[in-house]
Amino acid sequence: MEKEECCCHKTKQRSEKEYKDLIHRLNRIEGQIRGIKKMVENDAYCTDILMQVSAANAALNSFNKVLLANHIKTCVTKDILEGKEDTVEELVNTLQKLMK
């Protein structure tokens, strides 16, 4: 998995298991979104579409929870152990944005 790195963005090497889990979740969410689009194209009933949107939102929230947990267990922990206290402020800012 060769990835281009940019000097202005942080990157993270993920384990194969973490990578596969995240991609699997995103593929399912992508399929849900395509299904919602098809429902709109096929003039599906509003509440049926709303239920599918709710399911997609729940899947995205679940993705966020898994990614956040992995971030705290790896990146944040590593940075704190290395004395990089600005990572805690970054985490607090991220959580505030997620909780809007």
C-alpha positions as CSV (number, residue, x, y, z in Angstrom):
1,M,0.0,0.0,0.0
2,E,2.2,2.8,-1.2
3,K,0.8,6.2,-0.4
4,E,1.9,9.7,-1.5
5,E,2.8,11.9,1.4
6,C,2.3,15.6,1.5
7,C,4.4,17.8,3.7
8,C,1.4,19.7,5.0
9,H,-0.7,16.7,6.2
10,K,-0.1,14.0,8.8
11,T,-0.4,10.4,7.7
12,K,-0.8,7.1,9.6
13,Q,0.3,3.6,8.7
14,R,-2.6,1.3,9.6
15,S,-2.4,-2.4,10.2
16,E,-3.8,-4.7,7.5
17,K,-6.7,-5.6,9.8
18,E,-7.6,-2.0,10.6
19,Y,-7.3,-1.0,7.0
20,K,-9.5,-3.9,5.8
21,D,-12.1,-3.2,8.4
22,L,-12.3,0.5,7.6
23,I,-12.5,-0.1,3.8
24,H,-15.2,-2.8,4.4
25,R,-17.2,-0.3,6.4
26,L,-16.8,2.4,3.8
27,N,-17.7,0.1,0.9
28,R,-21.0,-0.8,2.8
29,I,-21.7,2.9,3.4
30,E,-21.0,3.6,-0.3
31,G,-23.5,0.9,-1.3
32,Q,-26.1,2.4,1.1
33,I,-25.7,5.8,-0.5
34,R,-26.0,4.3,-4.0
35,G,-29.1,2.6,-2.9
36,I,-30.6,5.8,-1.5
37,K,-29.8,7.6,-4.8
38,K,-31.5,4.8,-6.7
39,M,-34.6,5.1,-4.4
40,V,-34.8,8.8,-5.3
41,E,-34.4,8.1,-9.0
42,N,-37.2,5.5,-8.8
43,D,-39.5,7.8,-6.9
44,A,-39.5,5.7,-3.7
45,Y,-41.8,6.8,-0.8
46,C,-40.3,9.5,1.4
47,T,-40.3,7.6,4.6
48,D,-38.6,4.6,3.0
49,I,-35.8,6.9,1.8
50,L,-35.6,8.6,5.2
51,M,-35.2,5.1,6.9
52,Q,-32.3,4.3,4.6
53,V,-30.7,7.7,5.2
54,S,-31.0,7.0,8.9
55,A,-29.2,3.6,8.4
56,A,-26.4,5.3,6.5
57,N,-26.0,7.9,9.2
58,A,-25.8,5.1,11.8
59,A,-23.1,3.4,9.7
60,L,-21.1,6.6,9.4
61,N,-21.4,7.2,13.1
62,S,-20.2,3.6,13.7
63,F,-17.2,4.2,11.3
64,N,-16.3,7.4,13.3
65,K,-16.4,5.5,16.6
66,V,-14.1,2.8,15.3
67,L,-11.7,5.3,13.7
68,L,-11.7,7.5,16.8
69,A,-11.0,4.6,19.1
70,N,-8.1,3.5,16.9
71,H,-6.8,7.0,16.8
72,I,-6.8,7.4,20.6
73,K,-5.2,3.9,21.1
74,T,-2.4,4.5,18.6
75,C,-1.7,8.1,17.4
76,V,-2.7,10.0,20.6
77,T,-1.1,7.5,23.0
78,K,2.1,7.5,21.0
79,D,2.3,11.3,20.9
80,I,1.5,11.7,24.6
81,L,4.3,9.2,25.4
82,E,6.6,11.2,23.2
83,G,5.7,14.4,25.0
84,K,3.6,15.9,22.2
85,E,1.0,17.6,24.3
86,D,-0.5,19.5,21.4
87,T,-2.1,16.2,20.3
88,V,-4.5,16.4,23.2
89,E,-5.7,19.8,22.1
90,E,-6.1,18.5,18.6
91,L,-8.2,15.6,20.0
92,V,-10.4,18.0,22.0
93,N,-11.0,20.1,19.0
94,T,-11.8,17.1,16.9
95,L,-14.3,15.8,19.5
96,Q,-15.9,19.2,19.7
97,K,-16.4,19.2,15.9
98,L,-17.8,15.7,16.0
99,M,-20.3,16.6,18.7
100,K,-21.9,19.5,16.9
